[in-house]
């Protein structure tokens, strides 16, 4: 339970940093949280964190950074629980939005 609390705190710190315009620290906190989720062998938790990182990148106009994060997140969900679930759909929709934004940036 302590590991999950640590991950939650890192995610909250990342969200707070992003909210205050500090993308660098937001990324740092979320990468640490993702690493800890990987250490717990929790691909679904990893996917949720990757999705959050990608949404923040997309909001900051970094669609090119969001696409690989979302691709990885979607694959983790697909491998673990398949493609017929809400999380897969949310990540897929975010990926489509990121790809569209990345193409528009060209």
N, C-alpha and C positions, 0 to 999 in steps of 0.2 A: 504494500500500500504506500510506503514511503516513496517508492520510485514514481508511482503515478502522481503523487502530490508534487514531487519535484518537477515532473513534466508539465503539470497544470500550471505551476508557478512560472516556469519558463515561458509557456505559451502566453500567460497573462502579461508577463513583462514584455514579451515581443509585441503583443497587441498595444500595450501602453506606449511603447517606444514608437511604433508605427503611427499611432494616433497623435503623437507629439511631433511628427515629421522626421523622426530619426530612423531612417530606413536601414542604416548600417547596423545599429544595435538590434533592431527588430529582427533582421536576418540572423544575427549572431545568436540571439536567444532561441529563435525557432530552430536553427540548425542544431543547437545543443539538445533541445527537446526531441528532435527527430533522431538524433544519435542515441539518446537514452531509450526511445521507443524501439529502435533497432536492437539495442542491447537486451530488451525484454522479449525480443522475437514477436513483436506485435505489428504486423504489416498494415493492419487496418488503422491503428493509431498513427503509424508513420504516414499513411496515405492522407489522413485528415490533416496532419501538420503540413505535409507537402502542399496540399490544397490551399491551406491558409497562407503559406509562403507565396504561392503563385497568385492568389487573389491580391495580396499586398503588392506584389511586383506589378501586376496588371493595373492596379489603382495608381501606382506611381509612374505609369507610362513605360514600363519595362516588359512589354509583351514577349519579347524574345527570350527573356529569362523565365517567364511563366510557362511557356510551352513545354520544355523538358521536365519541369517539376510536375506538371499535370499529367504528362505522358507516363512518368514513373508512378505517380499516385494511382492512376487508372489501372495500370498493369498490376500493381500490388492488390488492388481490390478484386480485379478479375481473377487473378491467380488464387486468391484466398476464398472468396465467396461468390464469384461469378459476376455476370454482367446484368442480372435482373434484380437490381436493388437500387434504393434511393441514392446511396452514396456514389455508386458508379454513374448514375444519371447526372447527379450534380457535378461531378468531376468532368464528365464528358461535355456538359454544357459550358463549363468554365474553359475547357480546352478549346472548344469551337470559338468561343469569344476571344481567347488569347491568340489563336491562329489567325482569326480575321483581323485583329488589331495588328499583329505582326506583319501580315501581308500589306495592310494599309500603310505601315511605316516604311515600306520599300518605296 
